Amino acid sequence: SWNACWELYCKEHGINPDGTLDDDAMEDEGSQSFFSQTSAGTYVPRTLMVDLEPAVVESIKTSEYRNLFHPAQLIAGKEDAANNYARGHYTVGKEVIEPVLEQIRRMDDNCEGLQGFLIFHSFGGGTGSGFGSLLMDRLDAEFGKKSKLEFSVYPAPRIATAVVEPYNSILTTHTTL
């Protein structure tokens, strides 16, 4: 989940849930890959959290790590994709793709040398499959040769939450090859 991943990144780099450097931590130049330092001296993740389902992003805003993320880095849609690739790619996802790309451009402008993207998403749901493939298409068009490393969760038959997960996976696999 998002919180386990960023909790680990913070611990590895000595950054507290509020973005301050831990008292026992030393300056870590390696942290610049995952965090940027603000003028106030706090650290903000170089990440963009996107979900078409607003409740997921709201859970970040109410978590222990709510002060770690800049509000512009938390983008939510108005409704979920209902486990439907087409809704995530063609309808609901289309409503948020431009704000997402605009924030990515801002983040690109604020870094010294963008090397690429780490993309975490599932293949079974509508957001992870449909919006994920839409985003990959747009990243490819706009950032061409930049590396795009995907960390994907494929559905498993025994723990599937929706009967359409295999279909969503097939539709999004084409984009990720």
WOSULTA-V747799 format. One record per pair of residues at least 24 apart in sequence whose ideal C-beta (glycine too) atoms are under 6 Angstrom apart, sorted by the first residue. I is the first residue (numbers start at 1). J is the second residue. D is the distance in whole Angstrom. If there is no record, write none. Layout:
i->I j->J d->D
i->I j->J d->D
This chain:
i->9 j->34 d->5
i->15 j->43 d->5
i->17 j->64 d->5
i->17 j->65 d->5
i->17 j->68 d->6
i->18 j->67 d->4
i->19 j->43 d->5
i->19 j->68 d->5
i->44 j->70 d->5
i->48 j->73 d->5
i->48 j->103 d->6
i->49 j->74 d->5
i->50 j->75 d->5
i->50 j->100 d->6
i->51 j->76 d->6
i->51 j->127 d->6
i->52 j->77 d->4
i->52 j->80 d->5
i->52 j->81 d->5
i->52 j->92 d->5
i->52 j->127 d->4
i->53 j->80 d->4
i->72 j->103 d->6
i->75 j->99 d->6
i->75 j->100 d->6
i->81 j->126 d->3
i->81 j->127 d->5
i->81 j->130 d->6
i->82 j->126 d->6
i->83 j->125 d->5
i->83 j->126 d->5
i->83 j->162 d->4
i->83 j->164 d->6
i->84 j->126 d->4
i->85 j->129 d->5
i->85 j->130 d->4
i->85 j->168 d->4
i->85 j->171 d->5
i->87 j->126 d->5
i->88 j->126 d->4
i->88 j->127 d->5
i->88 j->130 d->2
i->88 j->131 d->4
i->89 j->130 d->4
i->89 j->133 d->6
i->89 j->134 d->5
i->93 j->130 d->6
i->93 j->131 d->4
i->93 j->134 d->5
i->97 j->134 d->6
i->101 j->138 d->6
i->116 j->146 d->5
i->116 j->147 d->3
i->117 j->148 d->5
i->118 j->149 d->5
i->119 j->150 d->5
i->120 j->151 d->5
i->122 j->153 d->4
i->123 j->152 d->5
i->123 j->154 d->5
i->123 j->169 d->4
i->123 j->172 d->5
i->124 j->155 d->4
i->124 j->165 d->4
i->124 j->168 d->6
i->129 j->168 d->4
i->129 j->172 d->4
i->132 j->172 d->6
i->133 j->172 d->5
i->133 j->175 d->4
i->136 j->175 d->5
i->150 j->176 d->6
